[in-house]
Amino acid sequence: MRVFLVAGEASGDRLGASLMAGLRDLAPGAAFDGIGGTAMQAEGLVSRFAMDELSVMGLAEVLPKYRHLKRRIAETAGWVVETAPDVLLTIDSPDFCLRVAAQVKERSDIRCVHYVVPSVWAWRAGRAQKMARSLDQVLALLPFEPPFMEAVGLRCDFVGHPVAAEPVATDAELAAFRAEQGLGDAPLVLVLPGSRRAEVARLAPVFGEALRPVLARRPEARVVLPAAPGMADTLRQAAARWPGAPLVLEPAAAEKRAAFRAAGVALAASGTVSLELAAAGTPMVIAYDMNWMTWQIVSRMVRVDTVTLVNLVTGRKAVPEFLGPACKPALIAAALSALLEDPAAAGAQRAAMDETMRLLGRGAEPPGLRAARAVLDGPGQGG
């Protein structure tokens, strides 16, 4: 089997690597071509160009590179048509990947599969119909996504979310983390104000003020901020005047897992980090804000009344959210205090987290293997 893969960012690179490993297990002799990062290259891919060229976020960053990206889309589609693989597998990065798939379909009958459903259930529902014109199959990370794709006639297989397959810190790792960081038995408040500088700049002042009444009631608590790559100095500056002697970490994967599990409560920006917290069983409060104009536009476009994946997956609002105009220190502080001081509230949230992990595939076949099985069973393959 010959597979052409395209990934455009680190998360897609990890998904692609797991999928490649799964395909090699189920289809020995599978051959890979395409674009990917270090994880996919470790699985045997020789990338046509550096994946970093595609890792561009935000309108201001995309515009200067628009012509280059447009040329790369055309080149990539040309390589796919020229080599005529058994399947084109695009992974996340929909603005790039779906354009490649569309051009391939215009010029060939090569089977096209996209891994990760864009958030059509949240906004821009018309994308599903557009995707159906250039794709044969979609692989979903979330269990409620297939009906949205199937409604436009596109096969969609739920293959599980990778976070459900990640290891959770052991008691020994937990004890080692506390000892190494000099935390003793202090209750920990984990704070995650985003992975981008603009997010941190907007949210850090609000988060810091929200912590003051919480730590006034629990002065023995410590504040821990695990930093995303390259963000440690930004977080140190942002948290310099916070209460609780904030500890900023640049953690390796194992230390990050230990920090997540050690915390009694977390305050986090909206995003997939909520699933990492859920995997660790850490009760959380989610908060996010943006400029006024962006909020006015986004709030009118969004079709769901919650953005936290634990709430979306379980269908109930177990995790409190404070978004846009509601992202206020006093409201956030009250929710954090409730989770710290009310075991029943924390327990109810942990039950929702456990249910989320089960629904996302914890204990089932690894997502990469499930994804590979779905590709091998897809349209035109006997499925």
N, C-alpha and C positions, 0 to 999 in steps of 0.2 A: 504494500500500500504506500502510495506517495502522497505526502501531506505538505501543503504550503501553509505556514502559520504566520500571522501578523499580530504582534503585540506592541503597544505604544507607551506603556508606563510600567512602573515596578510591580504594581499589583497584578497587572495582566501577565507580566513575565513569570510571576510565581504560579499563576493559574496555568499558563502554557506549559511550564516545566512539569507540573503534576499530570497534565493531560498527556504530554509526550511519554512520560513514564508509564501511564496507564495503557496507552496505545501499544507501546513496546511489549508490555506484558500480554496483551490480548491478541496482538497481531505481530508476532516476531518477524523481523525483517522490515518493519515500517521505516520509510526513508523520509527525512525532514528537510525542508527548505523554507526560507522566509526571513522575517525580521523579528528579533527578540533580544533580550538582555542577558545578563550573566547567568541567571538561573536556567534559561532555555539553552544557552550555549553549553552549560555543564551537562545537559542531557543530549548533546550532540549536534545542535543547530549551529551552522555557520551563517551568521547574520549578514544579509546583503548590505546593510549599512548600520551604523550605530543607532540603537533604539532611542537614545537620548535626543536625537533630532526631533522625535515626535512628542517628547514629554514637555508640552507647552500648556500652561494653564492661564486662562483669563484672556479677555479680549485685547487688553493692552499688550500682552505678550504675543498673541497670535498674529495681530495685524502686520508687524514688521516681517514676519516669516511666512506670510500667506502665500506668496508666489512660490517659495521653496517647498512648502507643504503641498501645494497643488501639483507641483512637478513630481514630488515623491509619490503622490497618489497615482498619477498616470504611469510612472515608472513601475510601481509595485503591481498595478493591474496588468501592465504589459508583461512583466515577468511571469505572472500567474498564467496568462493566456498562452504565452510562449512555451512554458514547461508543461502545461496541461496536466496538473496533478489530479489524483482521484478526488480530492476535496480541498477547498480553501477554508481554513479555519481562522477567522478573525476573532480577536480577544479584547473585549472592552473597548476603550478609546473610540466611541461610536462616530465622532465627527470625522475621524480619519478612516477607520475600518469599514464603515458602511458605505462610504464613497468608493472605496476600493472594490467592495463586493458589487456595487451597482455597475461600475465600469466593466467588471469581469462578466457579469450577466448580460450586458449589452452586446458583448463580443463572443460569447461562448455559452455552452451548456454545462460548464463545470459546476459541481455541487458546492454550494456556499453555506457554511454553518457559522453562526455568530455565538460566542460564549459571553454571557452576561446580558441580561435584558435591561435596556435603558429604562428609566423610571417612568414608563408610559402610564402606569397606574397613579402616578402623582401629578404629572403635568405633561403637556404636549402629546396627548393621546393619539394625534394624527400620525405620529412616528411609526406606530405599529402597522398601519396600512401601507405606509411607504416602505417599511422593511420587508413586507410580504412580497413586494415586487422584485426584490433582488436576493432574497434568502430562501433557502430550502428548509432550514431548521434553526432553532435557537435553543441554547442551553441556559437554564435559569438557576440562580443561586437561592431564590426565595420561593417557598412553596405556594404562595398565592399568585405567582406571576403567570403560569401557563395559560389560564383562561383568557388573559388579555391578549396573548398572541394567537391562541386558537380561535378567538372570535373573528380574526381576519384571515383565517385559513392557513395559518403558519404552524407547523409542528413545533412544539415546545416541550422539552424534557427538563424536569426539575432534577438536578444532580447533586444537591447539597451545597452548603456553604463551607468554605475552607476553615473558618474560625471554629466550627463545631468539631473539627478534626485536630485542632491544635492542642498540645499538652497543657495541663493546668499545673501550677506550682505545687510541689509536695510540701508536707509539713516541715521536712528537713530544709528545703530551700527557703521556706518562709522564715524559719528560725535563723538561718544563715544570713539572710537579707537584713533582718532586724539587727543582728549582732554587728555586721559589717558597717552598717550605717549609723550605729550608735543610737538606735531608736528605742531600745528596751521594750517595755510593754505599753508604751504610749499609744493611745488611739490615733489612727492615721486618717487624714482627710486627703484624698487624692484629687488633684486639680489638673484639668487638661483643657487649656483655653485655645486649642487649635494647633494645627501643624504649619500654618502659614503666618508670616509676619503681620499681614493686614488683619487677620483674625485675632491674633494676640493683642495687637494695638487697640482693637475695639473692645475686646472682651475682658482683658486683664484688669482694668480699673473697676469694672462692675463686679468681677469675681472677687477681687480683693476686698471691696466694701461688703460684699455678701458674707465673707468669712469673719468679719469683726464681731458681730453679735454671736455667731456660732462659737468662736473661740473664747469670747468673754464668759460664756456658760461652761465651756470645756477647756480651761486654760492649759490643761495637761496635753492636749492634742497637738500633733505635729502635722504640718502641711507638706506634702510631697508632690513634686511636679516632674513626671517623666518627660523628657524632651524628645521631640522628633529630631531626626538627623539634621544637624546644622542649626538647631534652634536653642541650644542651651544658653548662650550668652543673651539672646533676646529675652528668654524667660527670666533669667537672673535680674536683668534690668527692670523688667515689668513687675517682678514680685519683690523688689528691694524694700518697699515700704509696707508690705503685707504683714499681718500678724502671724504668729505661729512659727517663727524662724523657718521660713520655707526652705526645703531641701530640693534643689534642682538636680536631677539625675540625667546622665547620658547613658541609658541602660542598654546592655546587651539583651538579647531576647529572653534569656532565663531570668535576668534581674527584673525586667519589665513585668514578666508574668508574676514574679514574687511580689512586686510592688502592688500590682492590681489585686492580688488575692489578700494581701496584708491589710488593705484599707477597710475601714468600717463604713465609709461612704465616699462617693466620688461626685465631683462637680465637673461636668464635661461639656464642651461644645458639641453641637449636633453633628453626627457623622457616624461612620462605621465603628468608631471607637466604642460606641454603646454596645456593640456585639462582643467586643473584647472584654468589656466589663461584665457583661452578662455571662460570658464563658467562665469568668473567674468567680461569679456569684457575688459581685460587689454592688450593693444598692447604690443608686445614682440619681442625680438630678441633672437634667439637660437644659442648657440655656444657650441662646444664640441671638445675635442682633446684626443688623445691617443698616446701611444708610436709608433715610426715610423714603426716597424715591424708589430704591430697589425693593423695599418692603411693600410699597403700594402696588408695584407690578407683580411681584411674586405671590403675594397673598391673594390676588385675584385669579392667578393662573393655577394655583395648586388645588388638586381635587380631593385631597385627604385632610383629615382634621388632626393628624398627628404625624410627626416626622421621625419618631424614634422607632427603630426596627423591632425592639421588643414589643412595643404596643401594636405595631402593624402585623407582626407575625402571630401574636396571640389573640388579636382582636379586642383587647381591652387596655385601658390606659393605666397600666401599672406603674409606669415611670412618669413622674411629673415633668412637664416641659414649660419653659418660660421663653417665648419667642417674640422677636420684634418689640412692640410696645410693652410686652409683659416681662421683658428681660430687665428686671429691677432688683437691686440688692436686697431689699426688705422681703420681697416675695421668695427669692431664691434662698435666703437665710432661713426663713420659716420652714421651707421644705427640707432643707438639709438637717435642721434641728430635729424635725419630726422623725427622720430616718435614724438619726443617732440615738434618740431618746425613747423611741417606741419600737420595741422588738417585734410587735405584731405587724407594723407597717413595713419594716425591713424584711420580715419573713414572707409577707405577701408578695413583695417584689422579687424575692429570691425564687419563690415558686413559679412566678411568671418567667423568670430567666431560665429555670430548669426546663420549663415547657418549650421555650424558644429554642434552646439547644437541641432538644429531642426532635422538634419539628424541622430543624435545619440539618439533621442527619447525624447527631452525636451517637456513636455506637454502631452506625451503619457502615457500609462499604465506603472507603475514602472517596471524596468528591472527584479527584482526578481519574480514578478508575471508573466511577459511575459516568463521568463525562465521556471517557473513551468508549465505554460500552454503548452509550447513546449515539455517538458518532458512527460506530460500526453497525448499529441497528437502524440508522436513519434512512430517509427517503433514498431509494435507489440502491439500498444495501440489504434488501430483504426485510426491511422494517415497514 
